[in-house]
Amino acid sequence: MRYDAVTSFYGGLAAVGKFCGRGRNLKWGVVEKLGPQVTPHVNYDTVKILGQGLAALGFAVPGRPGVRWNLINRENTTIFHGFDDIGCFLNGRADASYTDGNIVHIGYINKVGDFFAEKNRADSK
């Protein structure tokens, strides 16, 4: 498969982009250093390679600002979905946040999908 954009590999994974549609929107996917494509399609709005064999797939939600993030592993298994933000993994964990109703949960996630809240706050939206 040909790509229009490719990032550097980090933790064995890289983001790949392909222009799609009339507006030539760049859509993203994930590939492994050894060759196979991790995501079956290149159709995400953005991708973050997080290290330690994990990536976050970003997608826009109509009527909501920003993007939401799904955390996947190199087998394309979704570990957690719907993050507002997620950082890179270091020592098996990453800073993350998600919104549930009007409560924003801020904390960290480990590599198997356990979320540990450090603080919660009412969303002022």
N, C-alpha and C positions, 0 to 999 in steps of 0.2 A: 504494500500500500504506500502511496506517496502522501507526504504531508507538506503543508505550506509553512509550518513553524515547528521547531523542536527545541525543547529546553535541554540543559545539561542534565546528566543523570545524577541522582542523589539517592543514596540508599538502594540502588539497583533499579530505580524507576525514573522515567522522564515524562513530561507532558508533551503531547503532540497536537498540533492544530491543523485544521483544514478549512478552507473557505467554502461556504455553502450558500446556496440560494442566490436570488437576484441581487440582494444587497451585499453579497460577498461577506456575510457575517462569519467570523472565525469561531468555529466550534472545536471543542477540546476533548481529548481522551488521554489514556495512560498506556505506556508500553514498558516492558521489562527489558533490562539490559541484554538479556540472552535472546531477545528477539520477539517473543510472542506479545500480542496486544493484550493488555490486562482488561480494558473495557472493550466490550464487543463492538461498540460504535463510537464515533467521534461526534458527540452531540451535546456536550455540556458547555455551559456559558463560560466557565473558567475552571482551572484545576490548580491545586496546591500540592506539590510533592513535599511530604512532611518528614521523610526520613524513616529509618528502621522498617522499610518495606510497606509503608502506609501512604495513602494519598487522600485528599479531600476533593470531591467533585462538587463544583458550585453550579447552582441553577437559580435563575430569576423566578420569583413568585409574583404573578400579576397583582398589582395593587399594593405591593409591599416594597419598600425601598431596600436596596442592597441585594445580596444573594444569600441563599441558604446552602449549607454544606453537608454532604454525606461523607462519612469516613469509610474508606474501603481498604482491604488488604490486597496483596499481589494476586490473590485468586479471585478478585472482584467480588468478594463477600462484603456486604454492607455490615459494618460493625455498629454504627450509630447514624441516625439520619436526623436532619433538621437543625444543625448547629447554626447559630448566628455568626460565630467566629471560632476558629481553631488555629492553634499555633503549631510549630514544629515539635516533633518528639525528641525528648532528651531523657535518657535513663528510663525509658519505657513509659513516659507520660507526656501529655501536652496540655497547655492551658486551653480552655474551651468555655463557651457560653451558649445557652439556648433559652428560648422563651417558651413558657408553657402558660397559656392564657395571658394574664397580665403580670406574671412573675418571671423575672429574668434570673436564671440560675448561672452563677459564675463559679468556676472551679477548674478541675482538670479531669482528663479521661486517660485510662490506661489502654494498652494495646488490645485488650479483649472486649472493650466497650463498657467497662464500669466507670460511671461518672461520679466524682466526689465533689460535692458542692462546698465551696469555701464561704460563700455568702449568696444571699438572694435579695432581690430588691423588687419592689412594685414598679412595673413599667409605667412611665408617665405619659404614654401615647394616648 
